[in-house]
């Protein structure tokens, strides 16, 4: 896959837009690959180096530590794998900011219940792939022609 230096910012922007539109991803602790579960990421437009998650306090993710998230956009044009460190979020303001009916549906005892923990994932490196290759490349692929130089991919820091 081709990696273009000027491509990185465009792919990062597209990734953030797609994650905002559909904030569902798989999250796992790096030390426990069997811990991968679907999660809803909570984003803050003013904090592009972290994402947040609500988890059950007794879940394996509440153990915190190095983690990896995998994301596919709704239209399957953007794919990403990103790494970071999960830590407990202790800010009452942050916990309240992201709370809503979509969270309370999973935690009916409420925001201040001991059963719910908010985690912050401080982001590190990422790989992002853009699979929106266009009609000409799709035709080339259907004909079995080499399209590796048409793929858009970047390794970057978030």
C-alpha positions as CSV (number, residue, x, y, z in Angstrom):
1,X,0.0,0.0,0.0
2,X,1.1,3.5,-0.8
3,X,1.8,5.9,2.0
4,X,2.0,9.5,1.1
5,X,3.2,12.1,3.6
6,X,0.6,14.7,2.6
7,X,-2.0,12.0,2.8
8,X,-1.7,11.6,6.5
9,X,-3.6,14.7,7.6
10,X,-6.4,14.0,5.1
11,X,-6.8,10.4,6.3
12,X,-6.7,11.5,10.0
13,X,-9.4,14.1,9.3
14,X,-11.6,11.6,7.5
15,X,-11.1,9.1,10.3
16,X,-12.2,11.5,12.9
17,X,-15.3,12.5,10.9
18,X,-16.2,8.9,10.3
19,X,-15.7,8.0,14.0
20,X,-17.9,10.9,15.0
21,X,-20.6,9.7,12.7
22,X,-20.5,6.1,14.0
23,X,-18.5,5.9,17.2
24,X,-18.7,2.1,17.5
25,X,-15.5,0.1,17.6
26,X,-13.8,-2.9,19.1
27,X,-11.6,-2.3,22.1
28,X,-9.2,-4.7,23.8
29,X,-6.5,-4.7,26.4
30,X,-3.2,-5.4,24.7
31,X,-2.3,-8.0,27.4
32,X,-5.6,-9.9,26.9
33,X,-6.7,-10.4,23.2
34,X,-9.8,-12.2,24.4
35,X,-10.9,-8.9,26.0
36,X,-12.0,-7.4,22.7
37,X,-15.6,-6.1,22.9
38,X,-17.7,-3.6,21.0
39,X,-17.7,-0.2,22.7
40,X,-19.1,3.2,22.0
41,X,-16.4,5.9,22.0
42,X,-17.3,9.3,23.4
43,X,-15.5,12.1,21.6
44,X,-14.7,15.7,22.4
45,X,-14.0,18.0,19.5
46,X,-11.6,20.0,21.7
47,X,-9.7,16.9,22.8
48,X,-8.3,15.1,19.8
49,X,-5.7,13.0,21.7
50,X,-8.2,11.1,23.8
51,X,-11.5,9.2,23.6
52,X,-13.7,8.0,26.5
53,X,-15.7,4.9,27.3
54,X,-18.1,3.9,30.0
55,X,-17.6,0.3,31.3
56,X,-18.9,-1.9,34.1
57,X,-16.6,-1.4,37.1
58,X,-16.1,-5.2,37.3
59,X,-15.3,-5.6,33.5
60,X,-11.8,-6.7,32.3
61,X,-11.4,-3.3,30.6
62,X,-11.6,-1.5,34.0
63,X,-8.2,-3.1,34.7
64,X,-6.8,-0.3,32.4
65,X,-3.5,-0.3,30.7
66,X,-2.2,-0.5,27.1
67,X,-5.1,-1.0,24.7
68,X,-5.9,-1.3,21.0
69,X,-9.1,-0.2,19.2
70,X,-10.3,-1.4,15.7
71,X,-12.7,0.7,13.7
72,X,-14.6,0.3,10.4
73,X,-16.8,3.2,9.2
74,X,-20.4,2.6,8.4
75,X,-19.8,2.6,4.6
76,X,-16.6,0.5,5.0
77,X,-14.5,3.2,3.4
78,X,-12.3,3.9,6.4
79,X,-10.6,1.3,8.6
80,X,-8.3,2.1,11.5
81,X,-6.4,0.4,14.3
82,X,-5.1,2.7,17.0
83,X,-3.3,2.2,20.2
84,X,-3.3,4.0,23.5
85,X,-3.4,3.7,27.3
86,X,-6.7,3.2,29.2
87,X,-6.9,5.1,32.5
88,X,-9.8,5.8,34.9
89,X,-11.4,9.2,34.2
90,X,-12.0,10.8,37.6
91,X,-13.3,14.2,36.4
92,X,-16.9,14.5,37.5
93,X,-17.4,17.2,34.7
94,X,-16.1,14.8,32.0
95,X,-18.2,11.9,33.3
96,X,-21.3,14.1,33.3
97,X,-20.6,15.6,29.9
98,X,-20.8,12.3,28.0
99,X,-23.7,10.8,30.1
100,X,-27.0,10.4,28.3
101,X,-29.9,8.0,27.7
102,X,-27.7,5.9,25.4
103,X,-25.3,5.3,28.3
104,X,-28.0,5.0,31.0
105,X,-29.6,2.2,29.0
106,X,-26.6,0.1,29.9
107,X,-26.1,1.5,33.4
108,X,-29.7,2.0,34.8
109,X,-28.3,2.8,38.4
110,X,-27.1,6.1,37.1
111,X,-23.9,8.1,36.6
112,X,-22.8,8.0,40.2
113,X,-23.3,4.3,40.7
114,X,-20.2,2.3,41.8
115,X,-21.2,-0.1,39.0
116,X,-20.0,2.3,36.2
117,X,-16.5,3.4,35.5
118,X,-15.4,5.9,32.9
119,X,-12.2,5.3,31.0
120,X,-10.1,7.7,29.0
121,X,-7.9,6.3,26.3
122,X,-4.9,8.5,25.8
123,X,-4.1,8.0,22.1
124,X,-0.8,7.0,20.6
125,X,-0.1,5.6,17.1
126,X,-2.6,4.6,14.5
127,X,-2.9,3.0,11.1
128,X,-5.7,4.3,8.8
129,X,-6.8,2.8,5.5
130,X,-9.1,4.5,3.0
131,X,-10.9,1.8,0.9
132,X,-12.8,4.3,-1.2
133,X,-10.8,3.6,-4.3
134,X,-13.1,5.1,-6.9
135,X,-14.8,3.6,-9.9
136,X,-11.8,3.3,-12.2
137,X,-9.8,1.4,-9.5
138,X,-12.8,-0.8,-8.8
139,X,-12.9,-1.7,-12.5
140,X,-9.2,-2.4,-12.5
141,X,-9.6,-4.6,-9.5
142,X,-12.5,-6.5,-11.2
143,X,-10.1,-7.2,-14.1
144,X,-7.5,-8.5,-11.8
145,X,-5.1,-5.6,-12.5
146,X,-2.7,-4.5,-9.8
147,X,-4.2,-1.7,-7.7
148,X,-1.8,-1.7,-4.8
149,X,-0.4,1.8,-5.7
150,X,-4.0,3.2,-5.6
151,X,-4.7,2.3,-1.9
152,X,-4.5,5.1,0.6
153,X,-2.9,4.2,3.9
154,X,-1.0,6.0,6.7
155,X,0.8,5.3,9.9
156,X,0.5,8.3,12.1
157,X,0.1,9.6,15.7
158,X,-3.3,10.6,16.8
